[in-house]
Amino acid sequence: MIACLIGCAVEIRLATTQDLDALLPIQREVQELHVQAHPELYRESTDAELRAGMERFLGQDHTSVWVATDGSALLGFAIVQIEDIPGNPYRLPMRVLHLDQISVLERAQRQGIGHALMATIRDFAQQAHCVTIRLDVLEFNQKAKTFYVKEG
C-alpha cells in the first residue's frame, strides 16, 4: 500500500483483463477531455472501443498497465512501454520507458494518486534498466503539464 497525501490509502498494481470494465469510467473522462479540446483530432468512442483498446495494451509485449485502487474502485491508471533504441554513430543503444497515458478520475485528483502511479513507474523503469522516462503532453492539457513539472 502507498499512502495518499491527504489520508486515503491506495494500492498500485498491474492491471489484468478483469479490470477492463472498471477502467471504463477513467478512460471515458480522459477521452472526453481530448474530444472537447480537439474535436478535429479526437472522436467519441464507445465503451466497447475503449475496452478493446485497453485490452490491446494489456496484450502487448513490453507494455504494462498499472492501476490505482482504494480497494473498492479503480481510481487511476498508467500505461507504459519499454523501448529499446538502437545505437548509432553518435550514441550508444539505450532502453527508455515511454509513459503513454496516465489518468486519475477527476473526483480522485489531488490526493496523491498520480504521484503514487509515477513513483511506481519510476521504480519499474529503474528495475527494467531504463535510462530515462519519456512522455508526450498536448499543449491544451495544462493540468497534465503542471503535474509533470511537479513530478520532475
C-alpha positions, 0 to 999 in steps of 0.5 A: 500500500502507498499512502495518499497525501491527504489520508486515503490509502491506495494500492498500485498494481498491474492491471489484468483483463478483469479490470477492463470494465472498471477502467471504463469510467477513467478512460471515458473522462480522459477521452472526453477531455481530448474530444472537447479540446480537439474535436478535429483530432479526437472522436467519441468512442464507445465503451466497447472501443475503449475496452478493446483498446485497453485490452490491446495494451494489456496484450502487448509485449513490453507494455504494462498497465498499472492501476490505482485502487482504494480497494473498492474502485479503480481510481487511476491508471498508467500505461507504459512501454519499454523501448529499446533504441538502437545505437548509432554513430553518435550514441550508444543503444539505450532502453527508455520507458515511454509513459503513454497515458496516465489518468486519475478520475477527476473526483480522485485528483489531488490526493496523491494518486498520480504521484503514487502511479509515477513513483511506481513507474519510476521504480519499474523503469529503474528495475527494467534498466531504463535510462530515462522516462519519456512522455508526450503532453498536448499543449491544451492539457495544462493540468497534465503539464503542471503535474509533470513539472511537479513530478520532475 
